[in-house]
Amino acid sequence: QSLAEDSGGKIWIGCVGGLFVLDDEGVRDISGITGSNPTIWTIHPSADGTVWLGTERDGVLIVRNETIAGRLTTENGLAGNDVKFIHETPQGDYWFGTYGGISHYANGNFQNFTTKDGLASDSVRSLKDDGDGTLWIGTYDGGISRFRDGKFFNFNTGNGLFSDGAFAIVEDQQGRFWVSSNQGIYSVKKADLNAAADGNGTSITSFGYAKQDGMMNVECNGGRQPSSMTDDLGRIWFPTIEGVAIVDPSSLKTNPIPPPVAIESVEVDR
């Protein structure tokens, strides 16, 4: 379900009800440290050696030296105990995406955001951090939220997105977002999203890709981490329920010129 490499080169593997590590000595089952053997959706190793585990029901587990050093749950202030991603910012604070909203964790304190605060959906699945304070938050069923300066702006099928699912959000070198959903993969220009959110009236056009474009199945997988990856050639890999779909943004060719239209006949009342 989840996979990560820590600063020492150790591979952490999260499973349904299990936790394993792979190092030079082989694979070891360390599920016992978690207590209730939760399903682990996401693993985030930090630079100081701490490993953060996002679970299905037990919130966030904090691991040091392969021992549980702490737990963060709704009792501590976490938005939801079903944790789909963990994101660490350059400043050393954290964002937890849950099926109860999204939580910002800094200096031991939580600040939660839900639909009551303007979030597109409380079923949060992905996050893209621009590094300038702008966050793009992908949801299971509400589209994408842009969070900037403490305010949300939402994008969905009602204002131009191909799908209301956003299981992974990846930016290519041309400034396009590639987003996976259970209807297929779609692309949209980040500049268009920003322009619309900033209120200049720019329309949003997204392009969807499905079986006719080469996908074996349009239903992508999400709610685990990682839900996508970009290889050294710039190709983006997305998991689906029938294999992997690979997008090569550099090979994408579009024709922005509308085709000429010729009206050949008109009928009225048959």
C-alpha positions in Angstrom: 0.0 0.0 0.0 2.9 2.4 0.7 6.6 2.6 0.1 9.4 5.0 1.1 13.2 5.1 1.5 14.7 6.8 4.6 17.9 8.8 4.8 19.9 5.7 5.7 18.8 3.8 2.5 16.3 1.6 4.4 13.1 0.8 2.5 9.9 1.0 4.5 6.9 -1.1 3.2 3.4 -0.5 4.4 0.8 -3.2 3.9 -2.7 -4.2 4.9 -2.2 -4.8 8.6 1.6 -5.0 8.3 4.9 -3.0 8.3 8.2 -4.3 6.9 11.7 -2.8 6.4 14.2 -3.9 3.8 17.9 -3.3 4.4 21.2 -5.0 3.7 20.2 -7.9 6.0 17.0 -8.6 4.1 13.3 -8.0 4.9 12.1 -7.8 8.5 8.6 -7.8 9.8 8.2 -5.1 12.4 4.4 -5.0 12.4 4.5 -5.6 16.1 5.6 -2.1 16.9 2.3 -0.6 15.6 0.3 -2.5 18.2 -3.0 -3.0 16.4 -1.4 -3.8 13.0 -3.1 -1.1 11.1 -3.2 -0.8 7.3 -0.6 1.8 6.4 -1.5 4.1 3.5 1.5 6.5 3.7 5.1 6.6 5.0 7.1 9.7 5.3 10.7 9.6 6.6 12.0 12.9 7.8 15.6 14.1 7.7 16.2 13.6 11.4 15.5 9.8 11.1 11.8 10.0 12.3 9.4 8.0 10.2 5.8 9.1 10.0 3.1 6.5 9.2 -0.4 7.4 8.1 -2.9 4.6 8.9 -6.4 3.6 8.0 -7.9 4.0 11.4 -5.2 4.9 13.9 -4.2 8.3 12.7 -0.5 9.1 12.4 2.2 6.9 14.1 5.6 8.5 14.8 8.5 6.0 14.7 12.0 6.5 16.0 14.6 3.7 16.0 11.9 1.3 14.9 9.8 2.1 18.0 6.6 4.0 18.3 7.5 7.4 19.8 4.1 9.0 19.5 0.6 9.0 18.0 -1.5 11.7 16.5 -5.3 11.1 16.3 -8.5 13.0 16.4 -8.2 13.0 20.2 -5.1 15.2 19.8 -6.7 17.4 17.1 -6.1 15.5 13.8 -8.9 16.1 11.3 -9.5 12.4 10.7 -7.9 9.1 11.6 -7.9 7.8 8.0 -4.7 9.4 6.8 -4.1 9.4 3.0 -0.9 11.4 2.7 1.8 13.1 4.8 3.6 16.2 3.5 6.5 17.9 5.1 7.2 21.6 4.2 10.7 23.1 3.9 9.9 24.9 7.2 9.5 21.6 9.0 5.8 21.6 9.6 3.4 19.0 8.2 0.2 18.6 6.3 -1.9 15.5 6.8 -4.6 14.7 4.3 -7.4 12.7 5.8 -11.0 11.5 5.2 -12.1 14.2 7.7 -10.4 17.2 6.1 -6.8 18.4 5.9 -4.6 19.2 9.0 -1.7 21.6 9.3 0.6 20.5 12.2 3.2 22.9 13.5 4.9 23.3 16.8 2.8 20.6 18.3 -0.5 22.4 17.3 -3.2 21.5 14.8 -5.1 23.7 12.4 -7.8 21.9 10.5 -9.7 22.8 7.4 -12.9 21.2 6.1 -15.7 22.0 3.7 -17.0 24.4 6.4 -13.8 26.5 5.8 -14.2 26.3 2.0 -12.3 23.0 1.2 -13.7 21.2 -1.9 -14.4 17.9 0.0 -13.4 16.4 3.3 -12.2 13.3 1.5 -8.7 14.5 0.8 -6.3 12.4 -1.3 -3.4 14.4 -2.7 -1.4 17.6 -2.3 0.9 19.6 -4.6 3.0 22.2 -2.9 4.2 25.1 -5.1 6.8 26.0 -2.4 5.6 29.7 -2.3 2.8 29.1 0.1 0.3 27.9 -2.5 -1.1 24.4 -2.0 -3.2 22.4 -4.5 -5.3 19.9 -2.6 -6.8 17.0 -4.5 -10.0 15.2 -3.2 -11.8 12.0 -3.9 -15.0 13.6 -5.1 -14.9 17.4 -4.9 -12.2 18.3 -7.4 -9.1 20.4 -6.5 -8.8 23.2 -4.0 -6.2 26.0 -4.3 -5.2 27.2 -0.9 -3.4 30.5 -0.8 -3.2 33.3 1.8 -5.6 31.4 4.0 -8.3 31.2 1.3 -9.7 28.3 -0.8 -10.8 28.4 -4.4 -12.3 25.2 -5.8 -12.2 23.7 -9.3 -14.5 20.9 -10.3 -16.5 19.6 -13.3 -18.8 22.6 -12.8 -16.1 25.1 -13.8 -14.0 23.1 -16.3 -12.3 20.1 -14.7 -12.6 16.7 -16.5 -13.4 14.9 -13.3 -14.1 15.6 -9.6 -11.5 13.1 -8.6 -7.9 14.2 -8.0 -5.9 11.2 -6.7 -2.5 12.6 -7.7 -1.5 16.0 -9.0 1.8 16.2 -10.9 3.3 19.3 -12.7 5.2 18.8 -15.9 7.9 21.1 -17.3 5.4 23.0 -19.4 3.4 24.1 -16.4 0.6 21.6 -16.8 -1.0 19.6 -14.1 -1.6 15.9 -14.7 -4.2 14.5 -12.5 -5.5 10.9 -12.0 -9.1 10.0 -11.2 -11.4 7.1 -11.5 -12.6 8.4 -14.9 -9.1 8.6 -16.4 -6.2 11.0 -16.4 -6.6 14.7 -17.3 -4.3 17.7 -17.8 -5.0 21.3 -17.1 -2.7 24.4 -17.3 -1.8 25.7 -13.8 -1.7 29.3 -15.2 -5.4 29.0 -16.2 -6.3 27.7 -12.7 -4.5 30.6 -11.1 -6.0 33.1 -13.4 -9.5 31.8 -12.7 -8.9 31.8 -8.9 -7.5 35.3 -9.1 -10.8 36.5 -10.7 -9.7 37.6 -14.2 -12.5 35.5 -15.9 -10.2 33.1 -17.7 -12.0 29.9 -18.7 -10.6 26.5 -17.7 -10.1 23.8 -20.3 -8.9 20.4 -19.2 -8.2 17.4 -21.4 -9.2 13.9 -20.4 -7.5 10.7 -21.5 -9.0 7.3 -21.3 -9.1 3.9 -23.1 -9.2 5.5 -26.6 -5.9 7.1 -25.8 -4.2 3.9 -24.7 -5.3 3.4 -21.1 -6.1 -0.3 -20.2 -8.5 0.9 -17.6 -9.6 4.4 -16.7 -9.9 3.8 -13.0 -6.7 5.0 -11.3 -5.6 4.2 -7.8 -5.2 6.7 -5.0 -5.5 7.2 -1.3 -2.0 5.7 -0.9 1.4 7.3 -1.1 3.0 7.5 -3.6 0.0 7.6 -6.0 2.3 8.6 -8.9 5.9 9.1 -9.8 8.0 10.9 -12.4 11.0 9.2 -13.9 14.3 10.6 -15.1 12.9 11.2 -18.6 10.0 13.3 -17.3 7.4 10.6 -17.9 4.6 10.4 -15.3 3.5 7.0 -14.0 0.0 6.4 -12.6 -1.3 3.2 -11.1 -4.6 1.9 -12.3 -6.7 -1.2 -11.4 -5.3 -2.8 -14.6 -1.6 -2.0 -14.7 0.3 1.3 -15.0 -0.5 4.2 -17.3 2.5 6.2 -18.4 2.2 9.8 -19.7 5.0 11.4 -21.7 4.2 15.1 -21.6 7.0 15.9 -24.1 5.3 13.9 -26.8 1.9 15.7 -26.4 0.9 17.6 -29.5 -2.1 19.8 -29.5 -3.7 22.0 -32.3 -5.0 25.2 -30.8 -6.6 26.4 -34.1 -10.3 25.6 -34.3 -11.2 23.6 -37.4 -13.1 25.6 -40.1 -16.9 25.1 -40.1 -19.0 24.9 -43.3 -22.8 24.8 -43.0 -24.0 22.5 -45.8 -27.8 22.5 -45.2 -30.5 23.6 -42.9 -33.8 21.9 -42.1 -36.9 23.4 -40.4 -39.9 21.3 -39.4 -38.3 18.2 -41.1 
